[in-house]
């Protein structure tokens, strides 16, 4: 059995890894580079129970456990660690009434107030997303998977209409099944597959060199800029001595080429100003990256995982929104038959998510 996976992000890499554990051959087809988009530029935050009360609850809980398991099973350091997580109010929002100071985090400015604890080391964690994606891909390759750089432009079909391969840069690559896992660029596959709509929401981020000055404390902030706009900055110190901060989303058009993604004019400058106001540690730190990425979102907000109706051998795995890094392992594991009972249970898998079985 040969499975072609379109997309070398965290979802594609996870699927390739778990297919390899089943002894199936996978070829990951990636246009730009492994983890080049949101899988390499996201926060990498993990939470066991933040999807509770939604159709994704059991999927997220299983995936949270898998992250801890994979950190023990796979060689490599992608910064997996448990964190304490807090809610913060700062900026002009402080003028709305001084909240009670519930915690004192010394790396924050006097104008940033921690109002509550959102998670503990039992319930929240993190990975470095790019390194995690790369580690999964290396492990998949060690199990026999191939990585092919190129762009899929069409599918090859048998006489009965079933998938027989893909056209990559004008050449046919044979395969028994094709999985579309291209994040928001999965919309391009609608030219050769009957797929639901997938959209891209753009987010901006900075990566600071903070060394050991910031402990393992993730922050989710409510912040009002001087211009009156409300923002929700998220701060994630990492085990490698960097701190990642994201905020300022936009609905700018998705470029056809992932390599062409760039920050919106003025967005990075606004984010830098927010960071200076939130923390003198960030204000004095060197900025290692100024970047933007698009998160894939389906119309109903739930991921699309499973068979594509109307074409035998065609599958999709995208639309994970802000929980792509968290839910990647469980998405990949959904290919493993030993977990059929859990993942076919309607209480585990969201209504628009079906068990993937090759």
LUMTORMI-205192 format. One line per 10 residues: number of its first residue (from 1); for each residue x, y, z of N, C-alpha, C. Coordinates in steps of 0.05 Angstrom, whole numbers, plus 5000, padded with zeros to 4 digits. Layout:
N
NUM	X/Y/Z/X/Y/Z/X/Y/Z  ...
***
This chain:
358
1	5017/4976/5000/5000/5000/5000/5018/5025/5000  5013/5043/4981/5029/5067/4979/5010/5091/4981  5015/5108/5001/4998/5131/5007/5013/5156/5000  5002/5173/4984/5013/5199/4977/5001/5220/4996  5017/5235/5010/5008/5256/5028/5016/5283/5017  4996/5299/5010/5001/5325/4999/5004/5345/5021  5028/5354/5027/5032/5373/5049/5052/5363/5069  5073/5379/5074/5094/5371/5093/5093/5387/5118  5069/5394/5127/5066/5407/5153/5063/5386/5175  5054/5395/5198/5053/5377/5221/5032/5355/5217
11	5010/5361/5203/4990/5340/5198/5000/5319/5179  5012/5328/5157/5023/5309/5138/5046/5292/5150  5063/5305/5166/5085/5290/5179/5075/5270/5199  5054/5277/5214/5043/5259/5233/5029/5235/5220  5015/5240/5198/5003/5218/5184/5024/5199/5173  5045/5210/5162/5067/5193/5151/5080/5177/5173  5083/5189/5197/5095/5174/5219/5078/5151/5228  5052/5155/5231/5035/5134/5241/5030/5113/5219  5030/5121/5194/5028/5101/5172/5053/5083/5173  5076/5095/5178/5101/5079/5179/5100/5059/5202
21	5088/5067/5224/5085/5048/5246/5067/5025/5239  5049/5029/5220/5032/5007/5210/5046/4990/5189  5070/4999/5180/5084/4985/5159/5075/4993/5131  5061/5015/5129/5052/5024/5102/5072/5045/5091  5075/5045/5065/5094/5064/5052/5080/5090/5046  5093/5112/5053/5082/5139/5049/5102/5156/5034  5092/5173/5016/5108/5193/5003/5095/5220/5010  5110/5238/5023/5100/5264/5030/5109/5283/5007  5090/5296/4995/5096/5315/4973/5092/5343/4983  5114/5358/4984/5114/5385/4995/5126/5405/4975
31	5111/5427/4972/5120/5447/4952/5143/5464/4960  5144/5473/4986/5163/5492/4995/5184/5481/5014  5175/5468/5035/5193/5457/5055/5178/5446/5079  5190/5428/5093/5176/5416/5116/5171/5437/5138  5146/5439/5146/5139/5459/5168/5143/5487/5160  5141/5494/5134/5147/5521/5125/5126/5542/5131  5101/5533/5137/5080/5552/5141/5072/5552/5171  5046/5549/5177/5038/5551/5205/5051/5530/5223  5058/5507/5212/5071/5486/5228/5098/5495/5239  5110/5514/5226/5136/5524/5236/5135/5551/5249
41	5112/5565/5247/5109/5592/5257/5087/5596/5278  5077/5574/5288/5056/5576/5308/5067/5576/5336  5050/5577/5356/5059/5578/5383/5068/5551/5395  5056/5529/5386/5062/5503/5397/5050/5498/5424  5029/5512/5431/5016/5509/5457/4998/5485/5457  4998/5470/5480/4981/5446/5483/4964/5448/5508  4939/5439/5506/4922/5439/5529/4905/5414/5529  4902/5401/5551/4887/5376/5552/4857/5381/5553  4848/5403/5564/4819/5406/5569/4807/5431/5557  4822/5446/5541/4811/5471/5530/4791/5467/5508
51	4789/5443/5498/4769/5436/5478/4745/5422/5490  4745/5418/5517/4723/5406/5531/4697/5422/5525  4675/5408/5522/4650/5421/5516/4646/5426/5486  4665/5417/5470/4663/5419/5441/4666/5391/5429  4660/5388/5403/4663/5362/5390/4692/5352/5389  4711/5370/5395/4740/5362/5394/4751/5352/5420  4734/5351/5441/4744/5346/5468/4761/5320/5470  4750/5298/5461/4764/5272/5464/4788/5271/5446  4786/5282/5422/4808/5283/5403/4832/5298/5415  4826/5321/5428/4847/5337/5440/4859/5323/5464
61	4843/5310/5480/4853/5296/5504/4872/5273/5495  4864/5258/5475/4881/5236/5465/4907/5247/5454  4905/5269/5439/4929/5281/5427/4948/5292/5448  4937/5304/5469/4954/5314/5491/4970/5292/5503  4957/5269/5507/4972/5245/5518/4992/5235/5498  4986/5236/5472/5005/5226/5452/5030/5244/5451  5027/5270/5455/5050/5288/5455/5070/5279/5476  5060/5273/5500/5078/5264/5521/5091/5237/5514  5075/5220/5501/5085/5193/5493/5107/5196/5472  5102/5212/5452/5121/5216/5430/5147/5228/5439
71	5146/5245/5459/5170/5257/5470/5188/5236/5483  5176/5214/5491/5192/5192/5503/5201/5172/5482  5186/5169/5460/5190/5148/5440/5209/5156/5418  5209/5182/5410/5224/5191/5386/5249/5206/5395  5272/5199/5383/5296/5214/5389/5294/5242/5378  5306/5261/5393/5306/5289/5385/5294/5306/5406  5302/5331/5406/5292/5351/5426/5276/5372/5412  5250/5372/5416/5233/5393/5404/5220/5410/5426  5233/5411/5449/5225/5429/5470/5199/5422/5484  5192/5396/5484/5167/5389/5498/5171/5393/5528
81	5153/5408/5541/5153/5411/5570/5125/5420/5579  5120/5415/5604/5095/5425/5616/5098/5454/5625  5076/5468/5626/5076/5497/5632/5054/5504/5652  5057/5527/5665/5035/5539/5679/5025/5562/5662  4999/5565/5661/4987/5584/5642/4969/5604/5657  4972/5630/5650/4957/5651/5663/4942/5668/5644  4921/5682/5655/4907/5703/5641/4917/5730/5650  4920/5749/5631/4932/5775/5637/4914/5797/5625  4912/5819/5639/4899/5843/5629/4920/5865/5628  4922/5880/5605/4943/5900/5602/4934/5921/5582
91	4952/5941/5578/4946/5962/5558/4924/5980/5568  4910/5993/5549/4889/6011/5556/4865/5998/5570  4864/5971/5569/4843/5957/5584/4845/5962/5614  4869/5969/5623/4872/5975/5651/4855/5998/5660  4849/6016/5641/4832/6039/5648/4803/6031/5653  4796/6006/5647/4768/5997/5651/4763/5988/5680  4783/5991/5697/4781/5983/5725/4803/5964/5732  4817/5970/5753/4841/5954/5761/4831/5927/5772  4838/5905/5758/4831/5879/5768/4848/5871/5792  4838/5851/5807/4854/5841/5830/4878/5827/5820
101	4901/5832/5832/4926/5819/5824/4928/5792/5837  4924/5771/5821/4923/5744/5832/4950/5731/5833  4969/5739/5816/4995/5727/5815/5015/5749/5808  5040/5745/5816/5061/5765/5811/5082/5751/5793  5083/5759/5768/5103/5748/5750/5123/5771/5744  5147/5767/5754/5166/5789/5755/5176/5798/5727  5173/5782/5707/5182/5790/5680/5162/5807/5665  5139/5812/5677/5119/5830/5665/5122/5858/5676  5111/5877/5661/5112/5905/5669/5091/5910/5692  5094/5933/5705/5075/5939/5727/5047/5943/5716
111	5045/5949/5691/5018/5954/5679/5005/5929/5669  5017/5906/5673/5005/5881/5664/4998/5865/5689  4972/5859/5692/4962/5846/5716/4953/5817/5709  4964/5798/5724/4956/5771/5721/4931/5767/5738  4909/5759/5726/4883/5758/5739/4875/5730/5748  4886/5710/5734/4877/5683/5741/4896/5662/5729  4896/5639/5740/4911/5616/5729/4893/5600/5711  4901/5596/5686/4885/5582/5666/4892/5553/5664  4917/5546/5671/4925/5518/5669/4950/5513/5686  4954/5488/5692/4977/5479/5709/4995/5461/5692
121	5016/5452/5704/5034/5433/5690/5020/5406/5686  4997/5402/5698/4982/5378/5692/4965/5380/5668  4958/5405/5660/4938/5409/5639/4948/5424/5615  4971/5438/5617/4982/5453/5594/5011/5447/5589  5019/5448/5564/5047/5441/5556/5053/5456/5530  5077/5450/5519/5085/5463/5494/5105/5445/5480  5108/5451/5454/5129/5441/5437/5139/5463/5420  5164/5461/5409/5173/5479/5388/5161/5467/5363  5142/5480/5350/5127/5468/5328/5144/5460/5304  5163/5476/5296/5180/5469/5273/5196/5445/5279
131	5209/5444/5303/5225/5421/5309/5209/5395/5313  5185/5398/5324/5167/5375/5327/5160/5364/5299  5152/5382/5281/5145/5373/5254/5168/5359/5240  5192/5371/5243/5216/5359/5230/5223/5332/5242  5219/5329/5269/5225/5304/5282/5206/5282/5273  5180/5289/5270/5161/5269/5260/5168/5260/5231  5176/5280/5215/5184/5273/5187/5208/5255/5186  5228/5262/5203/5252/5245/5203/5246/5217/5212  5228/5214/5232/5220/5188/5242/5205/5173/5220  5188/5187/5206/5173/5174/5184/5192/5164/5162
141	5213/5180/5156/5232/5172/5136/5248/5148/5145  5255/5147/5171/5269/5124/5181/5253/5099/5179  5226/5102/5178/5208/5079/5175/5202/5073/5146  5215/5088/5127/5211/5082/5099/5196/5103/5083  5187/5124/5096/5173/5145/5081/5192/5161/5064  5182/5172/5042/5197/5189/5024/5187/5217/5026  5205/5237/5022/5197/5265/5020/5204/5274/4992  5183/5284/4978/5186/5292/4950/5179/5322/4948  5198/5338/4940/5193/5367/4936/5180/5371/4909  5157/5384/4909/5142/5389/4884/5114/5397/4890
151	5100/5405/4869/5072/5414/4871/5053/5395/4858  5033/5386/4873/5012/5369/4861/4992/5387/4846  4987/5380/4821/4969/5395/4804/4944/5380/4796  4944/5353/4800/4921/5337/4792/4924/5309/4803  4903/5294/4801/4904/5266/4809/4903/5248/4784  4914/5224/4788/4912/5204/4767/4890/5184/4776  4872/5177/4758/4850/5159/4765/4850/5134/4748  4840/5113/4760/4836/5088/4745/4810/5091/4729  4805/5070/4713/4781/5071/4696/4755/5072/4712  4756/5061/4737/4732/5062/4754/4730/5088/4770
161	4749/5107/4766/4748/5133/4779/4763/5134/4805  4774/5111/4815/4789/5111/4840/4817/5124/4835  4829/5133/4857/4855/5146/4856/4876/5125/4849  4894/5133/4830/4916/5116/4822/4943/5131/4825  4942/5156/4835/4967/5171/4838/4962/5201/4836  4983/5216/4833/4981/5245/4831/5001/5255/4810  4994/5278/4799/5012/5292/4780/5028/5313/4795  5054/5309/4796/5072/5327/4811/5092/5340/4792  5089/5366/4788/5106/5380/4770/5107/5367/4742  5083/5359/4733/5081/5348/4707/5087/5318/4704
171	5096/5306/4726/5103/5277/4726/5083/5261/4743  5078/5237/4735/5059/5220/4750/5074/5205/4772  5063/5207/4796/5073/5192/4819/5051/5172/4826  5055/5147/4823/5035/5127/4828/5030/5124/4858  5005/5118/4865/4998/5114/4893/4970/5101/4895  4965/5088/4917/4939/5075/4921/4919/5093/4936  4929/5114/4948/4911/5133/4962/4926/5160/4963  4910/5181/4965/4921/5209/4967/4907/5223/4990  4923/5235/5008/4913/5251/5030/4920/5280/5025  4900/5298/5025/4905/5326/5022/4908/5338/5050
181	4932/5347/5057/4938/5358/5083/4955/5383/5079  4944/5402/5064/4959/5426/5056/4951/5451/5071  4939/5447/5095/4930/5470/5110/4911/5487/5094  4912/5514/5095/4894/5530/5080/4897/5527/5050  4921/5517/5041/4925/5513/5013/4911/5488/5002  4897/5474/5020/4881/5452/5012/4858/5461/4993  4852/5487/4994/4831/5498/4976/4840/5495/4947  4866/5494/4942/4876/5491/4915/4868/5463/4904  4866/5444/4922/4859/5416/4913/4830/5414/4904  4814/5435/4909/4786/5434/4900/4785/5434/4869
191	4807/5441/4856/4808/5440/4827/4808/5411/4817  4816/5392/4834/4817/5364/4826/4803/5345/4845  4790/5356/4866/4775/5340/4885/4750/5356/4894  4728/5342/4900/4704/5355/4910/4707/5360/4940  4720/5382/4948/4726/5386/4976/4709/5409/4988  4703/5407/5014/4691/5430/5028/4710/5454/5028  4699/5477/5032/4715/5501/5032/4733/5502/5057  4758/5511/5052/4777/5516/5073/4788/5544/5070  4790/5559/5092/4799/5586/5091/4824/5590/5107  4838/5612/5102/4862/5619/5117/4859/5644/5133
201	4864/5643/5159/4864/5667/5176/4893/5673/5183  4901/5697/5177/4929/5705/5180/4934/5715/5209  4957/5707/5220/4966/5717/5246/4995/5725/5245  5002/5744/5262/5030/5754/5263/5043/5746/5288  5070/5743/5287/5085/5734/5311/5113/5745/5311  5124/5745/5335/5152/5753/5339/5165/5731/5356  5191/5727/5352/5207/5708/5368/5230/5724/5380  5232/5725/5407/5252/5740/5421/5273/5721/5433  5298/5731/5434/5319/5716/5448/5319/5725/5477  5307/5710/5495/5304/5718/5523/5321/5702/5542
211	5335/5682/5532/5353/5666/5549/5337/5653/5572  5348/5655/5596/5335/5643/5619/5319/5663/5635  5314/5687/5624/5300/5708/5638/5270/5703/5642  5259/5685/5625/5230/5681/5626/5224/5651/5633  5210/5646/5654/5205/5618/5662/5183/5606/5645  5176/5580/5650/5156/5566/5634/5128/5575/5642  5121/5599/5634/5095/5611/5641/5083/5622/5615  5062/5608/5606/5047/5617/5582/5027/5638/5590  5023/5658/5574/5004/5680/5580/4984/5684/5557  4959/5687/5565/4938/5694/5546/4927/5721/5556
221	4930/5742/5539/4925/5769/5548/4901/5782/5535  4889/5800/5550/4869/5819/5539/4883/5846/5539  4884/5858/5515/4900/5882/5512/4886/5902/5494  4885/5926/5502/4873/5947/5485/4896/5966/5476  4899/5969/5450/4919/5986/5439/4911/6016/5443  4930/6033/5438/4925/6062/5441/4904/6071/5421  4901/6057/5398/4881/6065/5378/4854/6054/5385  4851/6040/5408/4826/6029/5416/4820/6001/5408  4837/5989/5391/4832/5962/5381/4839/5941/5402  4821/5922/5405/4825/5900/5424/4843/5878/5411
231	4862/5869/5426/4879/5847/5417/4881/5826/5438  4889/5802/5430/4892/5780/5449/4919/5767/5446  4940/5781/5455/4968/5770/5452/4971/5744/5468  4986/5726/5456/4993/5701/5470/5023/5699/5471  5034/5693/5495/5062/5693/5500/5071/5665/5509  5090/5653/5495/5099/5626/5501/5130/5625/5503  5141/5627/5527/5169/5622/5531/5176/5593/5524  5198/5589/5511/5206/5562/5502/5231/5552/5516  5234/5526/5515/5256/5513/5529/5283/5520/5517  5283/5530/5492/5309/5537/5479/5318/5565/5485
241	5305/5579/5504/5313/5606/5510/5301/5628/5493  5281/5621/5478/5266/5641/5462/5238/5645/5473  5226/5667/5466/5198/5672/5474/5182/5680/5449  5161/5666/5444/5143/5670/5421/5119/5686/5429  5112/5707/5413/5089/5724/5419/5073/5727/5393  5047/5722/5395/5030/5726/5371/5006/5743/5378  4996/5757/5357/4972/5773/5359/4967/5785/5332  4945/5801/5330/4938/5816/5306/4932/5798/5282  4907/5789/5281/4898/5772/5259/4886/5789/5237  4886/5778/5212/4874/5792/5190/4864/5772/5170
251	4846/5781/5152/4835/5764/5132/4845/5772/5104  4871/5778/5103/4883/5784/5077/4884/5760/5060  4884/5763/5033/4883/5740/5015/4906/5721/5018  4901/5696/5015/4921/5675/5017/4937/5674/4991  4964/5678/4992/4979/5676/4967/4980/5647/4958  4983/5644/4932/4984/5617/4921/5009/5602/4930  5031/5615/4934/5056/5603/4942/5060/5608/4972  5063/5587/4989/5068/5592/5017/5093/5609/5023  5112/5608/5006/5137/5623/5010/5132/5653/5007  5109/5661/4996/5103/5689/4992/5088/5702/5015
261	5083/5687/5037/5069/5698/5060/5087/5719/5074  5077/5742/5078/5092/5764/5092/5073/5779/5110  5084/5791/5131/5068/5807/5150/5053/5830/5136  5030/5837/5147/5015/5860/5137/5031/5886/5144  5029/5907/5128/5042/5932/5134/5034/5943/5161  5053/5948/5178/5048/5960/5204/5041/5940/5226  5034/5915/5219/5026/5896/5240/5048/5888/5259  5072/5884/5248/5095/5877/5265/5103/5899/5283  5102/5924/5273/5109/5947/5290/5089/5950/5313  5063/5945/5308/5043/5945/5329/5048/5923/5350
271	5055/5900/5340/5060/5878/5358/5085/5883/5375  5106/5895/5364/5130/5902/5379/5122/5922/5401  5105/5941/5395/5097/5961/5415/5082/5948/5438  5065/5928/5431/5050/5914/5452/5070/5899/5470  5090/5886/5458/5109/5871/5474/5125/5889/5492  5133/5912/5483/5148/5931/5500/5131/5939/5524  5105/5943/5519/5087/5951/5541/5082/5928/5560  5081/5904/5551/5075/5881/5568/5099/5873/5586  5123/5876/5575/5146/5865/5590/5172/5879/5583  5186/5890/5603/5212/5902/5598/5232/5881/5589
281	5228/5856/5597/5246/5835/5587/5244/5832/5557  5220/5832/5546/5216/5830/5517/5226/5856/5504  5220/5879/5517/5228/5904/5505/5258/5907/5501  5274/5893/5518/5303/5895/5515/5315/5871/5501  5299/5853/5492/5310/5828/5480/5313/5831/5449  5332/5817/5438/5335/5816/5410/5312/5801/5396  5303/5812/5374/5281/5798/5359/5294/5780/5338  5288/5755/5340/5300/5735/5322/5283/5731/5297  5257/5735/5299/5239/5731/5276/5216/5749/5277  5209/5761/5254/5185/5777/5250/5170/5762/5228
291	5146/5751/5233/5135/5733/5214/5104/5733/5215  5093/5719/5195/5064/5715/5194/5058/5687/5182  5035/5677/5188/5026/5651/5177/4996/5651/5175  4986/5632/5160/4957/5628/5157/4948/5602/5170  4928/5604/5187/4916/5580/5199/4893/5570/5183  4890/5544/5178/4868/5533/5162/4842/5531/5178  4821/5541/5168/4795/5541/5182/4773/5531/5163  4758/5511/5171/4735/5502/5156/4710/5519/5163  4689/5516/5147/4666/5534/5150/4654/5531/5178  4653/5507/5189/4640/5503/5215/4660/5503/5238
301	4685/5509/5232/4706/5511/5253/4717/5484/5262  4707/5462/5251/4717/5435/5258/4736/5425/5237  4756/5409/5244/4775/5399/5224/4761/5379/5205  4772/5377/5181/4762/5359/5161/4781/5335/5160  4773/5312/5169/4791/5289/5170/4775/5265/5160  4783/5253/5138/4770/5228/5129/4767/5226/5099  4750/5209/5091/4746/5203/5062/4733/5227/5048  4741/5231/5023/4728/5250/5006/4706/5236/4991  4682/5245/4994/4659/5232/4981/4662/5234/4951  4655/5212/4938/4654/5211/4909/4680/5203/4895
311	4701/5197/4911/4726/5188/4898/4740/5168/4916  4741/5143/4908/4754/5122/4923/4784/5128/4925  4795/5126/4949/4823/5130/4954/4832/5159/4959  4812/5177/4961/4819/5205/4966/4810/5213/4994  4828/5226/5009/4824/5233/5037/4833/5262/5042  4823/5273/5064/4831/5301/5071/4837/5302/5101  4856/5319/5108/4862/5324/5136/4872/5353/5139  4854/5371/5145/4860/5399/5147/4839/5413/5163  4841/5440/5166/4821/5455/5180/4824/5455/5210  4848/5450/5221/4851/5447/5249/4852/5473/5264
321	4853/5495/5250/4853/5522/5262/4876/5526/5282  4870/5536/5306/4892/5541/5325/4902/5516/5339  4888/5494/5334/4895/5469/5348/4909/5449/5330  4923/5458/5309/4937/5440/5291/4959/5425/5304  4976/5439/5319/4999/5426/5333/4988/5407/5354  4969/5415/5369/4958/5398/5390/4946/5373/5378  4929/5375/5358/4914/5352/5348/4927/5337/5326  4952/5344/5319/4966/5329/5298/4970/5300/5305  4980/5293/5329/4985/5265/5334/4960/5247/5333  4937/5257/5344/4913/5241/5342/4902/5239/5314
331	4907/5260/5298/4899/5259/5270/4915/5237/5255  4941/5236/5261/4958/5215/5249/4951/5187/5259  4945/5185/5285/4939/5159/5297/4912/5148/5286  4895/5166/5276/4869/5157/5265/4873/5137/5242  4897/5135/5232/4902/5116/5211/4909/5088/5221  4912/5086/5248/4921/5060/5259/4898/5043/5267  4896/5018/5256/4872/5001/5261/4869/4993/5290  4890/4992/5305/4887/4984/5333/4872/5004/5350  4868/5028/5338/4853/5048/5353/4825/5053/5341  4816/5034/5324/4790/5038/5310/4768/5042/5330
341	4767/5027/5351/4744/5028/5370/4742/5057/5381  4764/5068/5390/4763/5095/5402/4756/5116/5382  4769/5115/5358/4766/5137/5339/4742/5135/5321  4727/5113/5322/4702/5112/5307/4678/5117/5325  4684/5120/5351/4663/5127/5370/4654/5156/5365  4627/5161/5361/4618/5188/5355/4623/5207/5378  4628/5197/5402/4634/5214/5425/4663/5224/5424  4680/5211/5407/4708/5218/5405/4714/5235/5381  4702/5228/5358/4708/5242/5333/4686/5262/5326  4692/5286/5319/4672/5306/5313/4654/5296/5290
351	4630/5307/5288/4610/5298/5268/4621/5299/5239  4638/5318/5232/4647/5319/5204/4675/5306/5201  4683/5291/5221/4708/5277/5221/4703/5247/5220  4714/5234/5200/4709/5205/5198/4735/5190/5201  4734/5165/5210/4757/5149/5213/4770/5143/5186  4796/5147/5184/4811/5143/5159/4822/5114/5160  4814/5098/5141/4823/5070/5140/4831/5063/5111  4857/5057/5108/4867/5051/5080/4863/5021/5075
***
